[in-house]
Amino acid sequence: MARPLHQSWRNRLPAFVGGLFVLLAIGGFVGTALFSLLSGRTGSGVLNIFGDPVILALLQFTLWQAALSTFLSVGLAVLVASALARQPSFPGRVWLIRLMAVPMGLPVLIGALGLIGIFGRNGIVNTALVGLGVSQPLSIYGLGGILVAHVFFNLPLASRLLLSALERVPAEYWRMGASLGFSPLSTFRFIEWPVLARVIPGAAGLIFMLCVTSFTLVLIFGGGPAATTIEVAIYQALRFDFNPERAVSLAVTQILVTAVVLLTLSLLPSASDAGQASGRRFPRFDGRAALVRTADGLLLAVSALFLILPLGQVVVSGLRSDLWRLMQQSAFQQAAMTSLIVAVAAGLLATLGAYAVVAARSQLTGRHDRTMSAAPVTQAFSLGLAGVSSLVLLVPTTVLATGWFLMLRPYGDVALFAPFVVTGINALMALPFATRVLEPAYRDHRERTARLVESLGLSVWQRLRLIDWPVLRRPLFAALTFAMALSLGDLGAVALFGSENISTLPTLIHASMGSYRSHDADGLALILGLICLLLALLGAPGSTARERVDAA
């Protein structure tokens, strides 16, 4: 028997109200920052930003380093993914695929310290080169260092996306290629490339956007004005030069650039990872020749070392430092406490916001009330909810922090407001990821229980307590821990306010690096990495992948 219309609306109204509240809160938070940037502080500067030679040089380098990073990351990922697909029996293959997930959740500062330990002036690579008689060691700073760092973080992402596409190729294709006597080159040309060509544009667009908005890696490896991006220039304009007009012009330029990139990205095929690389084996006959196996093995071994060595360097260097002394320092204790408070607050805000957005989306895209779903107001509401995830890319964290910094400066000590602003920015940064973790489990659960709930006539709170919470608490906890880990490792938002206003573990690590206390920085990086690893382990049982297995 159909439920009364007013009862159906009564049960659906909280989801709409929650989604609308999150949408208005995010719009107000971002809109306030944008209003501060554009409220007459720049005169005619904003109108002539592209006529400024300094901004043009920054824009050129920003796009150039992003393009090179994307080309190297995706190009190498094609080789790595193809080798992984060709060698299903490669020793440690599954572990290598799992290892590729580590840099994606690793705080950027930790990866940067690991790369410095390997490729820095006193790193393993340069020590070996000096031993071989090379008089001028390699420099990790400048454009080369930025490219190496971006490849370290983006190569695993691209490899998993491309391998996921290759794993979805039907087994009959490989058998047919073998029966026709395809060589590895012919197999790549006629089977692999048509599949990869559909995924590469979306993956490349995503990586390009990440490199355009990169802040921490460029701040550490930039090495001077010749290797500075727009986001780092915003930070320098406020922290060192205190030139608000220049900072605003740069922030507007960054928004325009990200808007163009996002628009272009929306026109490209999506780099969906719905079938994330599982490491499963499937029959391949083109990788059995000794020469092919040797080449693939060397490539995969080098790729594994490229990922393992920096991570191992962080562990070894961190253990060499005096961890007990570091943990007894008041500066560490204050920074750790601030980091945990901000992370918990940002994680809760991101998780609750993600739940509200997912619940509202579920009601708007459900099978009920097709006429309501087609209403213009509902469609606009749906588009707004869908666009929430893109706001953090359209208005990067550095731009948001700049707007709020300029807004709050006339009202007194910025230090009083800094923790709240950083918490809000970190929550907004984590919201798309928390939504991605929560939405599949929520959608599957609601589809399985919708008719049961309607037949029982449960209220909203009864459904939440008796039906939703027992199943969704693990995905919710996974989203919370992931959002907390992202907040713990963030430097972009908090750096603009300065360590004298708010001190967190990333700012403490960055300050130790700047004052040449590398042993302290290594120890702090190890502690931060262990905390993030603990959060990842705590959240792992609630992953959506596990939920899908349980549901099956």
C-alpha positions in Angstrom: 0.0 0.0 0.0 1.3 3.4 -1.0 2.3 5.7 1.8 0.5 9.1 2.2 2.1 11.9 0.3 2.5 14.1 3.4 4.2 11.2 5.3 6.6 10.6 2.4 7.5 14.3 2.3 7.9 14.4 6.1 10.5 11.6 5.9 12.3 13.1 3.0 12.4 16.7 4.2 15.3 16.3 6.7 17.6 15.1 3.8 16.7 18.2 1.7 17.1 20.5 4.7 20.5 19.0 5.6 21.7 19.2 2.0 20.5 22.8 1.6 22.2 23.8 4.9 25.5 22.4 3.8 25.2 24.0 0.4 24.4 27.4 2.0 27.2 27.0 4.6 29.8 26.2 1.9 28.5 29.0 -0.3 28.8 31.5 2.5 32.2 30.3 3.6 33.6 30.5 0.0 31.6 33.5 -0.9 32.9 35.5 2.1 36.5 34.8 1.0 35.8 35.7 -2.6 34.0 38.9 -1.5 37.0 39.9 0.6 39.3 39.4 -2.5 37.1 41.4 -4.8 35.7 44.1 -2.6 37.7 47.1 -4.0 41.1 46.2 -2.6 42.8 46.1 -5.9 41.7 49.1 -7.8 42.4 48.4 -11.5 44.9 45.7 -10.7 42.5 42.8 -11.1 41.4 44.1 -14.5 45.0 44.2 -15.8 46.4 41.1 -14.2 47.3 39.5 -17.5 49.2 42.7 -18.5 51.5 42.3 -15.5 54.8 40.7 -16.6 55.4 39.2 -13.2 52.0 37.5 -13.1 52.5 36.3 -16.7 55.8 34.8 -15.8 54.2 33.0 -12.8 51.3 31.8 -14.9 53.6 30.5 -17.6 55.7 28.5 -15.1 52.6 27.2 -13.3 51.2 25.8 -16.5 54.5 24.6 -17.8 55.5 22.6 -14.7 51.9 21.2 -14.5 52.1 20.1 -18.2 55.5 18.5 -17.8 54.5 16.8 -14.5 51.3 15.4 -16.2 53.2 14.2 -19.3 55.8 12.4 -17.2 53.3 11.0 -14.7 50.9 9.7 -17.3 53.6 8.6 -19.8 55.4 6.5 -17.2 52.0 5.2 -15.8 51.2 3.8 -19.3 54.4 1.7 -19.1 54.0 0.7 -15.5 50.3 -0.3 -15.9 51.0 -2.2 -19.1 53.8 -4.1 -17.4 51.7 -4.9 -14.4 48.9 -6.1 -16.7 51.3 -8.2 -18.8 53.0 -9.9 -15.8 50.3 -11.3 -13.5 52.8 -13.6 -11.8 55.4 -10.9 -11.0 56.7 -11.4 -7.4 55.0 -9.0 -5.1 52.7 -7.6 -7.7 49.7 -7.3 -5.4 51.9 -5.6 -2.8 53.2 -3.2 -5.4 49.7 -2.2 -6.4 48.8 -1.7 -2.7 52.0 0.4 -2.3 50.8 2.7 -5.0 47.9 3.7 -2.7 50.3 5.0 0.0 51.5 8.3 -1.7 47.9 9.3 -2.4 47.1 9.4 1.4 50.6 10.4 2.5 51.1 13.9 3.9 53.0 15.9 1.3 55.7 17.0 3.7 56.6 13.4 4.5 57.0 12.5 0.9 59.1 15.7 0.3 61.4 14.8 3.2 61.8 11.3 1.8 62.7 12.6 -1.6 65.2 15.1 -0.2 66.8 12.2 1.7 67.2 10.2 -1.5 67.9 13.0 -4.1 69.2 15.8 -1.9 72.7 17.1 -1.8 73.6 14.6 1.0 71.1 12.0 -0.3 71.8 8.4 -1.3 71.8 9.2 -5.1 74.3 12.1 -4.8 76.5 10.2 -2.4 76.7 7.4 -4.9 77.5 9.8 -7.8 80.3 11.4 -5.8 81.7 8.0 -5.1 81.7 7.4 -8.9 83.7 10.6 -9.4 80.9 13.0 -10.4 82.0 16.5 -9.3 78.7 18.3 -9.5 75.9 16.4 -7.7 72.3 16.6 -8.9 70.1 19.3 -7.4 66.6 18.4 -6.1 65.6 22.0 -6.1 64.1 24.0 -9.0 62.0 22.7 -11.8 63.6 19.2 -11.8 62.8 18.7 -8.1 59.2 19.8 -8.6 58.8 17.3 -11.4 60.3 14.5 -9.4 58.0 15.2 -6.5 54.9 15.5 -8.7 55.7 12.2 -10.4 56.3 10.5 -7.0 52.7 11.5 -5.9 50.9 11.2 -9.2 52.5 8.2 -11.0 50.8 5.8 -8.5 47.4 7.5 -9.0 47.7 7.3 -12.8 49.0 3.8 -12.8 46.1 2.5 -10.7 43.6 4.2 -12.9 45.1 2.8 -16.1 45.5 -0.7 -14.6 41.9 -0.6 -13.5 40.9 0.0 -17.1 43.1 -2.9 -18.4 41.7 -5.2 -15.8 38.2 -4.6 -17.2 39.2 -5.8 -20.7 37.4 -9.2 -21.4 39.7 -12.2 -21.3 38.6 -13.2 -24.8 40.5 -10.2 -26.2 43.8 -11.5 -24.8 43.1 -15.1 -26.1 42.2 -13.7 -29.5 45.4 -11.7 -29.6 47.4 -14.8 -28.7 45.7 -16.9 -31.3 46.5 -14.3 -34.0 50.1 -14.3 -32.9 50.2 -10.6 -31.7 53.5 -9.4 -30.4 53.6 -7.2 -27.3 53.7 -4.1 -29.5 50.7 -5.3 -31.6 48.8 -6.2 -28.4 49.4 -2.7 -27.0 48.4 -1.1 -30.3 45.2 -3.0 -31.0 44.0 -4.0 -27.5 45.5 -1.9 -24.8 45.8 1.5 -26.4 42.1 1.8 -27.4 41.2 1.1 -23.8 43.8 3.4 -22.3 43.0 6.2 -24.7 39.5 6.5 -23.2 41.0 6.8 -19.6 44.1 8.9 -20.3 42.4 12.3 -21.0 40.4 12.2 -17.7 43.4 11.0 -15.7 45.7 13.6 -17.3 43.2 16.4 -16.6 42.9 15.4 -13.0 46.7 15.3 -12.5 47.1 18.6 -14.4 44.6 20.2 -12.0 46.5 18.8 -9.0 49.8 20.1 -10.3 48.3 23.6 -11.1 47.1 23.9 -7.5 50.2 22.3 -5.9 51.5 24.4 -3.0 53.6 22.5 -0.5 55.8 20.7 -3.1 56.6 23.9 -5.0 57.2 25.8 -1.7 59.8 23.2 -0.7 61.4 22.3 -4.0 60.9 25.6 -5.9 64.3 27.0 -5.0 63.7 30.6 -5.9 61.7 33.1 -8.0 62.4 31.3 -11.2 60.5 28.2 -10.0 57.5 29.6 -8.3 53.8 29.0 -9.0 50.9 31.3 -8.5 49.8 29.7 -5.2 53.3 30.0 -3.7 53.5 33.6 -4.9 50.3 34.4 -3.1 51.9 33.0 0.1 55.0 35.0 -0.4 53.1 38.2 -1.2 51.3 38.1 2.1 53.9 36.5 4.4 57.1 38.2 3.2 56.2 41.2 1.2 52.8 41.9 2.8 51.4 43.2 -0.5 47.7 42.5 -0.3 47.0 44.0 -3.7 49.5 41.6 -5.3 48.1 38.7 -3.4 44.5 39.5 -4.5 45.6 39.8 -8.2 47.4 36.5 -8.0 44.4 34.9 -6.2 42.0 36.1 -9.0 44.4 34.7 -11.6 44.5 31.4 -9.8 40.7 31.2 -9.8 40.5 32.0 -13.5 43.1 29.4 -14.3 41.4 26.7 -12.2 38.0 27.6 -13.7 39.3 27.1 -17.2 41.0 23.8 -16.3 37.8 22.6 -14.6 35.7 23.5 -17.6 38.1 21.6 -19.9 38.2 18.7 -17.5 34.4 18.5 -17.5 34.5 18.0 -21.3 37.0 15.0 -21.0 36.0 11.4 -20.3 35.9 10.7 -16.6 38.9 8.8 -15.2 36.6 6.6 -13.1 38.1 4.2 -10.7 35.0 2.3 -10.0 36.8 -0.9 -10.6 39.9 0.1 -8.7 43.0 -2.0 -9.5 42.3 -5.1 -7.5 45.5 -7.0 -8.4 43.5 -9.9 -9.7 45.2 -12.1 -12.3 43.9 -12.7 -15.8 45.4 -14.6 -18.7 48.1 -12.9 -20.7 50.1 -14.6 -23.4 52.2 -11.7 -24.7 54.4 -11.3 -21.7 56.0 -14.8 -21.6 59.0 -14.1 -23.7 62.2 -13.8 -21.7 63.1 -10.4 -23.1 59.6 -9.0 -22.3 59.7 -10.5 -18.8 63.1 -9.1 -18.2 62.2 -5.6 -19.4 58.9 -5.6 -17.5 60.6 -6.9 -14.3 63.3 -4.1 -14.5 60.6 -1.4 -15.0 58.5 -2.7 -12.1 61.5 -3.0 -9.8 62.7 0.5 -10.6 59.1 1.8 -10.0 58.9 0.0 -6.7 62.3 1.4 -5.6 61.2 4.9 -6.6 58.3 4.6 -4.2 59.9 2.5 -1.4 63.2 4.4 -1.0 61.7 7.8 0.0 59.3 6.1 2.4 62.1 4.0 3.9 64.3 7.0 4.2 61.7 8.8 6.3 61.5 5.8 8.6 65.3 5.3 8.9 66.0 9.1 9.4 63.1 9.4 11.8 64.4 6.6 14.0 67.8 8.2 14.1 66.4 11.3 15.6 65.8 11.7 19.3 62.1 11.1 19.3 61.7 11.1 23.1 63.3 14.5 23.3 61.1 15.9 20.5 57.9 14.6 22.2 58.9 16.3 25.5 59.2 19.7 23.9 56.4 22.1 24.6 56.4 23.2 20.9 55.7 19.7 19.8 53.0 19.1 22.4 51.2 22.3 21.5 51.5 21.6 17.8 50.3 18.0 18.2 47.3 19.1 20.3 46.4 21.8 17.8 46.7 19.4 14.9 44.5 16.8 16.6 41.8 19.3 17.6 41.7 20.8 14.1 41.8 17.3 12.5 38.9 16.0 14.6 36.8 19.1 14.1 37.5 19.2 10.4 36.9 15.5 10.1 33.5 15.7 11.8 32.4 18.6 9.7 33.5 16.9 6.5 31.8 13.6 7.4 28.6 15.2 8.5 28.6 17.5 5.5 29.3 14.5 3.2 26.4 12.5 4.8 24.0 15.4 4.3 25.1 15.9 0.7 24.9 12.2 -0.1 21.4 11.9 1.6 20.1 14.8 -0.4 21.5 13.5 -3.6 19.9 10.1 -2.9 16.5 11.7 -2.5 16.9 13.8 -5.7 18.0 10.9 -7.8 15.7 8.3 -6.3 13.0 6.5 -8.2 10.2 8.4 -6.4 8.5 11.5 -7.5 9.9 11.8 -11.0 7.9 15.0 -11.6 9.5 16.7 -8.6 13.0 15.6 -9.8 12.4 17.3 -13.1 11.4 20.7 -11.5 13.8 23.5 -12.3 14.4 24.3 -8.6 15.2 20.7 -7.9 17.5 20.5 -10.8 19.3 23.6 -9.6 19.6 22.2 -6.1 21.0 18.9 -7.6 23.5 20.8 -9.6 24.6 22.8 -6.6 25.1 19.6 -4.6 27.1 18.1 -7.5 29.3 21.2 -7.7 30.2 21.1 -4.0 33.0 18.7 -4.7 34.5 21.0 -7.4 34.7 24.1 -5.1 37.9 23.0 -3.5 39.5 22.8 -6.9 37.9 26.0 -8.2 38.9 27.9 -5.2 42.1 26.3 -3.8 42.9 26.4 -0.1 45.6 29.1 -0.5 43.0 31.4 -2.2 40.5 30.7 0.6 43.0 31.4 3.3 44.0 34.6 1.5 40.4 35.9 1.4 39.8 35.1 5.0 43.1 36.5 6.1 42.3 39.8 4.4 38.7 39.7 5.8 39.7 39.2 9.4 42.8 41.4 9.6 40.9 44.7 10.3 39.0 43.0 13.2 42.0 42.4 15.5 44.4 39.6 16.1 44.2 37.0 13.3 45.5 34.3 15.7 42.1 34.3 17.5 40.3 33.3 14.3 43.0 31.2 12.6 42.1 27.8 14.2 38.4 28.2 13.1 39.3 29.3 9.5 41.9 26.5 9.1 39.3 24.0 10.4 36.7 25.2 7.9 39.2 25.1 5.0 40.4 21.6 5.9 36.8 20.4 6.2 36.0 21.8 2.8 39.2 20.2 1.3 38.2 16.8 2.8 34.5 16.9 1.8 34.9 15.5 -1.7 37.0 12.6 -0.5 34.6 11.9 2.4 31.7 12.0 -0.1 33.5 9.6 -2.4 34.0 7.1 0.5 30.5 7.3 1.8 28.3 7.6 -1.3 28.6 4.0 -2.7 27.8 2.4 0.6 24.9 4.8 1.3 23.4 4.3 -2.2 23.7 0.5 -2.0 22.2 0.4 1.5 19.3 2.6 0.6 18.4 0.6 -2.5 18.3 -2.6 -0.4 16.3 -1.2 2.5 13.9 1.4 0.8 10.9 -1.0 0.5 11.5 -2.5 4.0 11.4 0.9 5.6 8.3 2.0 3.7 6.5 -1.2 4.6 7.4 -0.7 8.3 6.4 3.0 8.3 9.5 4.0 10.2 10.2 7.7 11.0 13.4 9.4 9.9 15.0 9.0 13.4 13.9 5.4 13.7 15.4 4.6 10.3 18.6 6.3 11.2 19.0 4.5 14.5 17.7 1.0 13.6 18.4 0.6 9.9 21.1 3.1 8.7 23.5 3.3 11.7 24.3 -0.4 12.1 25.4 -0.6 8.4 26.7 2.9 7.7 28.8 3.4 10.8 31.8 1.7 9.3 31.8 3.8 6.1 31.2 6.9 8.2 34.2 6.0 10.4 36.3 5.4 7.3 35.3 8.9 6.0 36.1 10.4 9.3 39.5 8.9 9.7 40.4 9.7 6.0 39.3 13.3 6.5 41.3 13.6 9.7 44.4 12.3 8.0 44.1 14.8 5.2 43.7 17.6 7.7 46.7 16.5 9.8 49.0 16.6 6.8 47.8 19.9 5.3 50.2 22.9 5.2 48.5 25.1 2.6 45.8 26.7 4.7 47.8 27.0 7.9 51.0 28.3 6.4 49.4 31.6 5.4 48.5 32.5 9.0 52.1 31.8 10.2 53.4 29.5 12.9 53.2 32.4 15.4 49.4 32.4 15.0 48.7 28.7 14.8 51.2 25.9 15.1 50.5 22.4 13.8 52.8 19.4 13.1 53.2 20.4 9.4 54.2 23.9 10.2 56.6 22.7 12.9 58.2 20.3 10.3 58.4 23.1 7.8 60.0 25.5 10.4 62.5 22.8 11.3 63.5 22.4 7.7 63.8 26.1 7.2 66.2 26.4 10.2 68.3 23.5 9.1 67.2 21.2 11.9 66.8 18.2 9.6 67.0 15.6 12.3 64.1 17.2 14.1 62.2 17.5 10.9 62.8 13.8 10.2 61.6 12.8 13.6 58.5 14.9 13.4 57.7 13.6 10.0 57.9 10.0 11.3 55.5 10.8 14.1 53.1 12.5 11.7 53.3 9.6 9.3 52.6 7.0 12.1 49.6 9.0 13.2 48.2 9.1 9.6 49.0 5.4 9.2 47.1 4.6 12.4 44.1 6.5 11.2 44.3 4.6 7.9 44.4 1.3 9.7 41.5 2.3 11.9 39.4 3.3 8.9 40.3 0.4 6.7 37.6 -2.0 8.1 34.9 0.5 7.1 36.1 0.9 3.5 33.5 0.9 0.8 35.2 -1.9 -0.9 34.7 -4.1 2.2 31.1 -3.1 2.3 30.6 -4.2 -1.3 32.2 -7.6 -0.5 30.0 -8.1 2.5 26.9 -7.1 0.5 27.8 -9.6 -2.2 
